[in-house]
Amino acid sequence: MSAPHSHFDAVERVEEQLRELRKDLSDYADGIELVDVKDQNLLKRIDALRQILEAVYQQRITFKGEQRPPSGPVVEGRIDVEEVAGYTAAVRARQIFGGTVRAEANARRVEPGGQVIGVDTDSIGG
């Protein structure tokens, strides 16, 4: 899987919330306070931080033992067109080394020589 990259435009939009949550949760991150899994307010704050980080890194973050899709990038593409005379792909990528790829391609009519592709990639695994 490739290393996550910060999307600074997303950071600018959530900077104040990110700073507040960092301050609020820093004692837990530093091991000063223990996480109480029954504390719903704490769990909501942790999830809020996760959602912000997912937006910044544009990757899903899954904690060990959670029942949710694994960590990593998510690529989704969807095409729904009436007619295709050339080439169309819901997802076209050179390399995808991890994460989840979902694609849906629908065309009501494809002209001779036309192509409707869900996922078009040179390589998927790393």
Phi and psi in radians as a Rosetta constraint file:
Dihedral C 1 N 2 CA 2 C 2 CIRCULARHARMONIC -1.346 0.35
Dihedral N 2 CA 2 C 2 N 3 CIRCULARHARMONIC 2.713 0.35
Dihedral C 2 N 3 CA 3 C 3 CIRCULARHARMONIC -1.204 0.35
Dihedral N 3 CA 3 C 3 N 4 CIRCULARHARMONIC 2.478 0.35
Dihedral C 3 N 4 CA 4 C 4 CIRCULARHARMONIC -1.179 0.35
Dihedral N 4 CA 4 C 4 N 5 CIRCULARHARMONIC 2.645 0.35
Dihedral C 4 N 5 CA 5 C 5 CIRCULARHARMONIC -2.116 0.35
Dihedral N 5 CA 5 C 5 N 6 CIRCULARHARMONIC 2.429 0.35
Dihedral C 5 N 6 CA 6 C 6 CIRCULARHARMONIC -1.285 0.35
Dihedral N 6 CA 6 C 6 N 7 CIRCULARHARMONIC 2.399 0.35
Dihedral C 6 N 7 CA 7 C 7 CIRCULARHARMONIC -1.863 0.35
Dihedral N 7 CA 7 C 7 N 8 CIRCULARHARMONIC 1.715 0.35
Dihedral C 7 N 8 CA 8 C 8 CIRCULARHARMONIC -1.150 0.35
Dihedral N 8 CA 8 C 8 N 9 CIRCULARHARMONIC -0.428 0.35
Dihedral C 8 N 9 CA 9 C 9 CIRCULARHARMONIC -1.127 0.35
Dihedral N 9 CA 9 C 9 N 10 CIRCULARHARMONIC -0.623 0.35
Dihedral C 9 N 10 CA 10 C 10 CIRCULARHARMONIC -1.228 0.35
Dihedral N 10 CA 10 C 10 N 11 CIRCULARHARMONIC -0.650 0.35
Dihedral C 10 N 11 CA 11 C 11 CIRCULARHARMONIC -1.059 0.35
Dihedral N 11 CA 11 C 11 N 12 CIRCULARHARMONIC -0.773 0.35
Dihedral C 11 N 12 CA 12 C 12 CIRCULARHARMONIC -1.032 0.35
Dihedral N 12 CA 12 C 12 N 13 CIRCULARHARMONIC -0.660 0.35
Dihedral C 12 N 13 CA 13 C 13 CIRCULARHARMONIC -1.242 0.35
Dihedral N 13 CA 13 C 13 N 14 CIRCULARHARMONIC -0.499 0.35
Dihedral C 13 N 14 CA 14 C 14 CIRCULARHARMONIC -2.053 0.35
Dihedral N 14 CA 14 C 14 N 15 CIRCULARHARMONIC 0.227 0.35
Dihedral C 14 N 15 CA 15 C 15 CIRCULARHARMONIC -0.974 0.35
Dihedral N 15 CA 15 C 15 N 16 CIRCULARHARMONIC -0.807 0.35
Dihedral C 15 N 16 CA 16 C 16 CIRCULARHARMONIC -1.106 0.35
Dihedral N 16 CA 16 C 16 N 17 CIRCULARHARMONIC -0.802 0.35
Dihedral C 16 N 17 CA 17 C 17 CIRCULARHARMONIC -1.102 0.35
Dihedral N 17 CA 17 C 17 N 18 CIRCULARHARMONIC -0.711 0.35
Dihedral C 17 N 18 CA 18 C 18 CIRCULARHARMONIC -1.080 0.35
Dihedral N 18 CA 18 C 18 N 19 CIRCULARHARMONIC -0.773 0.35
Dihedral C 18 N 19 CA 19 C 19 CIRCULARHARMONIC -1.104 0.35
Dihedral N 19 CA 19 C 19 N 20 CIRCULARHARMONIC -0.757 0.35
Dihedral C 19 N 20 CA 20 C 20 CIRCULARHARMONIC -1.099 0.35
Dihedral N 20 CA 20 C 20 N 21 CIRCULARHARMONIC -0.799 0.35
Dihedral C 20 N 21 CA 21 C 21 CIRCULARHARMONIC -1.173 0.35
Dihedral N 21 CA 21 C 21 N 22 CIRCULARHARMONIC -0.646 0.35
Dihedral C 21 N 22 CA 22 C 22 CIRCULARHARMONIC -1.060 0.35
Dihedral N 22 CA 22 C 22 N 23 CIRCULARHARMONIC -0.814 0.35
Dihedral C 22 N 23 CA 23 C 23 CIRCULARHARMONIC -1.080 0.35
Dihedral N 23 CA 23 C 23 N 24 CIRCULARHARMONIC -0.766 0.35
Dihedral C 23 N 24 CA 24 C 24 CIRCULARHARMONIC -1.136 0.35
Dihedral N 24 CA 24 C 24 N 25 CIRCULARHARMONIC -0.584 0.35
Dihedral C 24 N 25 CA 25 C 25 CIRCULARHARMONIC -1.860 0.35
Dihedral N 25 CA 25 C 25 N 26 CIRCULARHARMONIC 0.013 0.35
Dihedral C 25 N 26 CA 26 C 26 CIRCULARHARMONIC -1.091 0.35
Dihedral N 26 CA 26 C 26 N 27 CIRCULARHARMONIC -0.625 0.35
Dihedral C 26 N 27 CA 27 C 27 CIRCULARHARMONIC -1.129 0.35
Dihedral N 27 CA 27 C 27 N 28 CIRCULARHARMONIC -0.554 0.35
Dihedral C 27 N 28 CA 28 C 28 CIRCULARHARMONIC -1.243 0.35
Dihedral N 28 CA 28 C 28 N 29 CIRCULARHARMONIC -0.764 0.35
Dihedral C 28 N 29 CA 29 C 29 CIRCULARHARMONIC -1.124 0.35
Dihedral N 29 CA 29 C 29 N 30 CIRCULARHARMONIC -0.603 0.35
Dihedral C 29 N 30 CA 30 C 30 CIRCULARHARMONIC -1.466 0.35
Dihedral N 30 CA 30 C 30 N 31 CIRCULARHARMONIC -0.056 0.35
Dihedral C 30 N 31 CA 31 C 31 CIRCULARHARMONIC 1.411 0.35
Dihedral N 31 CA 31 C 31 N 32 CIRCULARHARMONIC 0.158 0.35
Dihedral C 31 N 32 CA 32 C 32 CIRCULARHARMONIC -1.293 0.35
Dihedral N 32 CA 32 C 32 N 33 CIRCULARHARMONIC -0.743 0.35
Dihedral C 32 N 33 CA 33 C 33 CIRCULARHARMONIC -1.885 0.35
Dihedral N 33 CA 33 C 33 N 34 CIRCULARHARMONIC 2.529 0.35
Dihedral C 33 N 34 CA 34 C 34 CIRCULARHARMONIC -1.627 0.35
Dihedral N 34 CA 34 C 34 N 35 CIRCULARHARMONIC 2.490 0.35
Dihedral C 34 N 35 CA 35 C 35 CIRCULARHARMONIC -1.320 0.35
Dihedral N 35 CA 35 C 35 N 36 CIRCULARHARMONIC 2.197 0.35
Dihedral C 35 N 36 CA 36 C 36 CIRCULARHARMONIC -1.745 0.35
Dihedral N 36 CA 36 C 36 N 37 CIRCULARHARMONIC 1.895 0.35
Dihedral C 36 N 37 CA 37 C 37 CIRCULARHARMONIC -1.173 0.35
Dihedral N 37 CA 37 C 37 N 38 CIRCULARHARMONIC -0.133 0.35
Dihedral C 37 N 38 CA 38 C 38 CIRCULARHARMONIC -1.619 0.35
Dihedral N 38 CA 38 C 38 N 39 CIRCULARHARMONIC -0.166 0.35
Dihedral C 38 N 39 CA 39 C 39 CIRCULARHARMONIC -1.423 0.35
Dihedral N 39 CA 39 C 39 N 40 CIRCULARHARMONIC 1.654 0.35
Dihedral C 39 N 40 CA 40 C 40 CIRCULARHARMONIC -1.088 0.35
Dihedral N 40 CA 40 C 40 N 41 CIRCULARHARMONIC -0.613 0.35
Dihedral C 40 N 41 CA 41 C 41 CIRCULARHARMONIC -1.111 0.35
Dihedral N 41 CA 41 C 41 N 42 CIRCULARHARMONIC -0.756 0.35
Dihedral C 41 N 42 CA 42 C 42 CIRCULARHARMONIC -1.108 0.35
Dihedral N 42 CA 42 C 42 N 43 CIRCULARHARMONIC -0.790 0.35
Dihedral C 42 N 43 CA 43 C 43 CIRCULARHARMONIC -1.092 0.35
Dihedral N 43 CA 43 C 43 N 44 CIRCULARHARMONIC -0.621 0.35
Dihedral C 43 N 44 CA 44 C 44 CIRCULARHARMONIC -1.161 0.35
Dihedral N 44 CA 44 C 44 N 45 CIRCULARHARMONIC -0.694 0.35
Dihedral C 44 N 45 CA 45 C 45 CIRCULARHARMONIC -1.168 0.35
Dihedral N 45 CA 45 C 45 N 46 CIRCULARHARMONIC -0.695 0.35
Dihedral C 45 N 46 CA 46 C 46 CIRCULARHARMONIC -1.106 0.35
Dihedral N 46 CA 46 C 46 N 47 CIRCULARHARMONIC -0.753 0.35
Dihedral C 46 N 47 CA 47 C 47 CIRCULARHARMONIC -1.163 0.35
Dihedral N 47 CA 47 C 47 N 48 CIRCULARHARMONIC -0.634 0.35
Dihedral C 47 N 48 CA 48 C 48 CIRCULARHARMONIC -1.083 0.35
Dihedral N 48 CA 48 C 48 N 49 CIRCULARHARMONIC -0.729 0.35
Dihedral C 48 N 49 CA 49 C 49 CIRCULARHARMONIC -1.111 0.35
Dihedral N 49 CA 49 C 49 N 50 CIRCULARHARMONIC -0.749 0.35
Dihedral C 49 N 50 CA 50 C 50 CIRCULARHARMONIC -1.032 0.35
Dihedral N 50 CA 50 C 50 N 51 CIRCULARHARMONIC -0.796 0.35
Dihedral C 50 N 51 CA 51 C 51 CIRCULARHARMONIC -1.068 0.35
Dihedral N 51 CA 51 C 51 N 52 CIRCULARHARMONIC -0.684 0.35
Dihedral C 51 N 52 CA 52 C 52 CIRCULARHARMONIC -1.136 0.35
Dihedral N 52 CA 52 C 52 N 53 CIRCULARHARMONIC -0.797 0.35
Dihedral C 52 N 53 CA 53 C 53 CIRCULARHARMONIC -1.135 0.35
Dihedral N 53 CA 53 C 53 N 54 CIRCULARHARMONIC -0.626 0.35
Dihedral C 53 N 54 CA 54 C 54 CIRCULARHARMONIC -1.103 0.35
Dihedral N 54 CA 54 C 54 N 55 CIRCULARHARMONIC -0.657 0.35
Dihedral C 54 N 55 CA 55 C 55 CIRCULARHARMONIC -1.205 0.35
Dihedral N 55 CA 55 C 55 N 56 CIRCULARHARMONIC -0.694 0.35
Dihedral C 55 N 56 CA 56 C 56 CIRCULARHARMONIC -1.197 0.35
Dihedral N 56 CA 56 C 56 N 57 CIRCULARHARMONIC -0.772 0.35
Dihedral C 56 N 57 CA 57 C 57 CIRCULARHARMONIC -1.601 0.35
Dihedral N 57 CA 57 C 57 N 58 CIRCULARHARMONIC -0.173 0.35
Dihedral C 57 N 58 CA 58 C 58 CIRCULARHARMONIC 0.902 0.35
Dihedral N 58 CA 58 C 58 N 59 CIRCULARHARMONIC 0.804 0.35
Dihedral C 58 N 59 CA 59 C 59 CIRCULARHARMONIC -2.517 0.35
Dihedral N 59 CA 59 C 59 N 60 CIRCULARHARMONIC 2.601 0.35
Dihedral C 59 N 60 CA 60 C 60 CIRCULARHARMONIC -1.318 0.35
Dihedral N 60 CA 60 C 60 N 61 CIRCULARHARMONIC 2.472 0.35
Dihedral C 60 N 61 CA 61 C 61 CIRCULARHARMONIC -2.099 0.35
Dihedral N 61 CA 61 C 61 N 62 CIRCULARHARMONIC 2.058 0.35
Dihedral C 61 N 62 CA 62 C 62 CIRCULARHARMONIC -2.069 0.35
Dihedral N 62 CA 62 C 62 N 63 CIRCULARHARMONIC 2.246 0.35
Dihedral C 62 N 63 CA 63 C 63 CIRCULARHARMONIC -1.455 0.35
Dihedral N 63 CA 63 C 63 N 64 CIRCULARHARMONIC 2.627 0.35
Dihedral C 63 N 64 CA 64 C 64 CIRCULARHARMONIC -0.947 0.35
Dihedral N 64 CA 64 C 64 N 65 CIRCULARHARMONIC 2.294 0.35
Dihedral C 64 N 65 CA 65 C 65 CIRCULARHARMONIC 1.544 0.35
Dihedral N 65 CA 65 C 65 N 66 CIRCULARHARMONIC -0.129 0.35
Dihedral C 65 N 66 CA 66 C 66 CIRCULARHARMONIC -1.336 0.35
Dihedral N 66 CA 66 C 66 N 67 CIRCULARHARMONIC 2.585 0.35
Dihedral C 66 N 67 CA 67 C 67 CIRCULARHARMONIC -1.680 0.35
Dihedral N 67 CA 67 C 67 N 68 CIRCULARHARMONIC 1.336 0.35
Dihedral C 67 N 68 CA 68 C 68 CIRCULARHARMONIC -2.697 0.35
Dihedral N 68 CA 68 C 68 N 69 CIRCULARHARMONIC 2.843 0.35
Dihedral C 68 N 69 CA 69 C 69 CIRCULARHARMONIC -0.964 0.35
Dihedral N 69 CA 69 C 69 N 70 CIRCULARHARMONIC 2.671 0.35
Dihedral C 69 N 70 CA 70 C 70 CIRCULARHARMONIC -1.138 0.35
Dihedral N 70 CA 70 C 70 N 71 CIRCULARHARMONIC 2.827 0.35
Dihedral C 70 N 71 CA 71 C 71 CIRCULARHARMONIC -1.074 0.35
Dihedral N 71 CA 71 C 71 N 72 CIRCULARHARMONIC 2.719 0.35
Dihedral C 71 N 72 CA 72 C 72 CIRCULARHARMONIC 2.352 0.35
Dihedral N 72 CA 72 C 72 N 73 CIRCULARHARMONIC 3.020 0.35
Dihedral C 72 N 73 CA 73 C 73 CIRCULARHARMONIC -1.249 0.35
Dihedral N 73 CA 73 C 73 N 74 CIRCULARHARMONIC 2.704 0.35
Dihedral C 73 N 74 CA 74 C 74 CIRCULARHARMONIC -2.141 0.35
Dihedral N 74 CA 74 C 74 N 75 CIRCULARHARMONIC 2.190 0.35
Dihedral C 74 N 75 CA 75 C 75 CIRCULARHARMONIC -2.033 0.35
Dihedral N 75 CA 75 C 75 N 76 CIRCULARHARMONIC 2.137 0.35
Dihedral C 75 N 76 CA 76 C 76 CIRCULARHARMONIC -2.258 0.35
Dihedral N 76 CA 76 C 76 N 77 CIRCULARHARMONIC 2.377 0.35
Dihedral C 76 N 77 CA 77 C 77 CIRCULARHARMONIC -2.499 0.35
Dihedral N 77 CA 77 C 77 N 78 CIRCULARHARMONIC 2.530 0.35
Dihedral C 77 N 78 CA 78 C 78 CIRCULARHARMONIC -2.545 0.35
Dihedral N 78 CA 78 C 78 N 79 CIRCULARHARMONIC 2.307 0.35
Dihedral C 78 N 79 CA 79 C 79 CIRCULARHARMONIC -2.228 0.35
Dihedral N 79 CA 79 C 79 N 80 CIRCULARHARMONIC 2.320 0.35
Dihedral C 79 N 80 CA 80 C 80 CIRCULARHARMONIC -2.467 0.35
Dihedral N 80 CA 80 C 80 N 81 CIRCULARHARMONIC 1.756 0.35
Dihedral C 80 N 81 CA 81 C 81 CIRCULARHARMONIC -2.220 0.35
Dihedral N 81 CA 81 C 81 N 82 CIRCULARHARMONIC 2.813 0.35
Dihedral C 81 N 82 CA 82 C 82 CIRCULARHARMONIC -1.320 0.35
Dihedral N 82 CA 82 C 82 N 83 CIRCULARHARMONIC -0.846 0.35
Dihedral C 82 N 83 CA 83 C 83 CIRCULARHARMONIC -2.509 0.35
Dihedral N 83 CA 83 C 83 N 84 CIRCULARHARMONIC 2.456 0.35
Dihedral C 83 N 84 CA 84 C 84 CIRCULARHARMONIC -2.193 0.35
Dihedral N 84 CA 84 C 84 N 85 CIRCULARHARMONIC 2.198 0.35
Dihedral C 84 N 85 CA 85 C 85 CIRCULARHARMONIC -1.913 0.35
Dihedral N 85 CA 85 C 85 N 86 CIRCULARHARMONIC -0.278 0.35
Dihedral C 85 N 86 CA 86 C 86 CIRCULARHARMONIC -2.177 0.35
Dihedral N 86 CA 86 C 86 N 87 CIRCULARHARMONIC -2.224 0.35
Dihedral C 86 N 87 CA 87 C 87 CIRCULARHARMONIC -1.964 0.35
Dihedral N 87 CA 87 C 87 N 88 CIRCULARHARMONIC 2.410 0.35
Dihedral C 87 N 88 CA 88 C 88 CIRCULARHARMONIC -2.565 0.35
Dihedral N 88 CA 88 C 88 N 89 CIRCULARHARMONIC 2.463 0.35
Dihedral C 88 N 89 CA 89 C 89 CIRCULARHARMONIC -2.429 0.35
Dihedral N 89 CA 89 C 89 N 90 CIRCULARHARMONIC 2.425 0.35
Dihedral C 89 N 90 CA 90 C 90 CIRCULARHARMONIC -1.224 0.35
Dihedral N 90 CA 90 C 90 N 91 CIRCULARHARMONIC -0.689 0.35
Dihedral C 90 N 91 CA 91 C 91 CIRCULARHARMONIC -2.370 0.35
Dihedral N 91 CA 91 C 91 N 92 CIRCULARHARMONIC 2.193 0.35
Dihedral C 91 N 92 CA 92 C 92 CIRCULARHARMONIC -2.274 0.35
Dihedral N 92 CA 92 C 92 N 93 CIRCULARHARMONIC 2.086 0.35
Dihedral C 92 N 93 CA 93 C 93 CIRCULARHARMONIC -2.511 0.35
Dihedral N 93 CA 93 C 93 N 94 CIRCULARHARMONIC 2.601 0.35
Dihedral C 93 N 94 CA 94 C 94 CIRCULARHARMONIC -1.266 0.35
Dihedral N 94 CA 94 C 94 N 95 CIRCULARHARMONIC -0.882 0.35
Dihedral C 94 N 95 CA 95 C 95 CIRCULARHARMONIC -2.519 0.35
Dihedral N 95 CA 95 C 95 N 96 CIRCULARHARMONIC 2.434 0.35
Dihedral C 95 N 96 CA 96 C 96 CIRCULARHARMONIC -2.283 0.35
Dihedral N 96 CA 96 C 96 N 97 CIRCULARHARMONIC 1.978 0.35
Dihedral C 96 N 97 CA 97 C 97 CIRCULARHARMONIC -1.705 0.35
Dihedral N 97 CA 97 C 97 N 98 CIRCULARHARMONIC -0.098 0.35
Dihedral C 97 N 98 CA 98 C 98 CIRCULARHARMONIC -3.136 0.35
Dihedral N 98 CA 98 C 98 N 99 CIRCULARHARMONIC 3.127 0.35
Dihedral C 98 N 99 CA 99 C 99 CIRCULARHARMONIC 1.600 0.35
Dihedral N 99 CA 99 C 99 N 100 CIRCULARHARMONIC -2.694 0.35
Dihedral C 99 N 100 CA 100 C 100 CIRCULARHARMONIC -2.170 0.35
Dihedral N 100 CA 100 C 100 N 101 CIRCULARHARMONIC 2.377 0.35
Dihedral C 100 N 101 CA 101 C 101 CIRCULARHARMONIC -2.143 0.35
Dihedral N 101 CA 101 C 101 N 102 CIRCULARHARMONIC 2.192 0.35
Dihedral C 101 N 102 CA 102 C 102 CIRCULARHARMONIC -2.219 0.35
Dihedral N 102 CA 102 C 102 N 103 CIRCULARHARMONIC 2.320 0.35
Dihedral C 102 N 103 CA 103 C 103 CIRCULARHARMONIC -2.508 0.35
Dihedral N 103 CA 103 C 103 N 104 CIRCULARHARMONIC 2.517 0.35
Dihedral C 103 N 104 CA 104 C 104 CIRCULARHARMONIC -2.439 0.35
Dihedral N 104 CA 104 C 104 N 105 CIRCULARHARMONIC 2.199 0.35
Dihedral C 104 N 105 CA 105 C 105 CIRCULARHARMONIC -2.257 0.35
Dihedral N 105 CA 105 C 105 N 106 CIRCULARHARMONIC 2.119 0.35
Dihedral C 105 N 106 CA 106 C 106 CIRCULARHARMONIC -2.283 0.35
Dihedral N 106 CA 106 C 106 N 107 CIRCULARHARMONIC 2.365 0.35
Dihedral C 106 N 107 CA 107 C 107 CIRCULARHARMONIC -2.460 0.35
Dihedral N 107 CA 107 C 107 N 108 CIRCULARHARMONIC 2.349 0.35
Dihedral C 107 N 108 CA 108 C 108 CIRCULARHARMONIC -1.300 0.35
Dihedral N 108 CA 108 C 108 N 109 CIRCULARHARMONIC -0.492 0.35
Dihedral C 108 N 109 CA 109 C 109 CIRCULARHARMONIC -2.574 0.35
Dihedral N 109 CA 109 C 109 N 110 CIRCULARHARMONIC 2.321 0.35
Dihedral C 109 N 110 CA 110 C 110 CIRCULARHARMONIC -2.076 0.35
Dihedral N 110 CA 110 C 110 N 111 CIRCULARHARMONIC 2.079 0.35
Dihedral C 110 N 111 CA 111 C 111 CIRCULARHARMONIC -1.154 0.35
Dihedral N 111 CA 111 C 111 N 112 CIRCULARHARMONIC 2.730 0.35
Dihedral C 111 N 112 CA 112 C 112 CIRCULARHARMONIC -0.962 0.35
Dihedral N 112 CA 112 C 112 N 113 CIRCULARHARMONIC 2.281 0.35
Dihedral C 112 N 113 CA 113 C 113 CIRCULARHARMONIC 1.536 0.35
Dihedral N 113 CA 113 C 113 N 114 CIRCULARHARMONIC -0.158 0.35
Dihedral C 113 N 114 CA 114 C 114 CIRCULARHARMONIC -1.385 0.35
Dihedral N 114 CA 114 C 114 N 115 CIRCULARHARMONIC 2.766 0.35
Dihedral C 114 N 115 CA 115 C 115 CIRCULARHARMONIC -2.411 0.35
Dihedral N 115 CA 115 C 115 N 116 CIRCULARHARMONIC 2.325 0.35
Dihedral C 115 N 116 CA 116 C 116 CIRCULARHARMONIC -2.092 0.35
Dihedral N 116 CA 116 C 116 N 117 CIRCULARHARMONIC 2.037 0.35
Dihedral C 116 N 117 CA 117 C 117 CIRCULARHARMONIC -2.121 0.35
Dihedral N 117 CA 117 C 117 N 118 CIRCULARHARMONIC 2.371 0.35
Dihedral C 117 N 118 CA 118 C 118 CIRCULARHARMONIC -1.293 0.35
Dihedral N 118 CA 118 C 118 N 119 CIRCULARHARMONIC -1.111 0.35
Dihedral C 118 N 119 CA 119 C 119 CIRCULARHARMONIC -2.204 0.35
Dihedral N 119 CA 119 C 119 N 120 CIRCULARHARMONIC 2.204 0.35
Dihedral C 119 N 120 CA 120 C 120 CIRCULARHARMONIC -2.135 0.35
Dihedral N 120 CA 120 C 120 N 121 CIRCULARHARMONIC 1.888 0.35
Dihedral C 120 N 121 CA 121 C 121 CIRCULARHARMONIC -2.509 0.35
Dihedral N 121 CA 121 C 121 N 122 CIRCULARHARMONIC 2.586 0.35
Dihedral C 121 N 122 CA 122 C 122 CIRCULARHARMONIC -1.364 0.35
Dihedral N 122 CA 122 C 122 N 123 CIRCULARHARMONIC -0.539 0.35
Dihedral C 122 N 123 CA 123 C 123 CIRCULARHARMONIC -2.717 0.35
Dihedral N 123 CA 123 C 123 N 124 CIRCULARHARMONIC 2.550 0.35
Dihedral C 123 N 124 CA 124 C 124 CIRCULARHARMONIC -2.065 0.35
Dihedral N 124 CA 124 C 124 N 125 CIRCULARHARMONIC -1.013 0.35
Dihedral C 124 N 125 CA 125 C 125 CIRCULARHARMONIC -1.334 0.35
Dihedral N 125 CA 125 C 125 N 126 CIRCULARHARMONIC 2.777 0.35
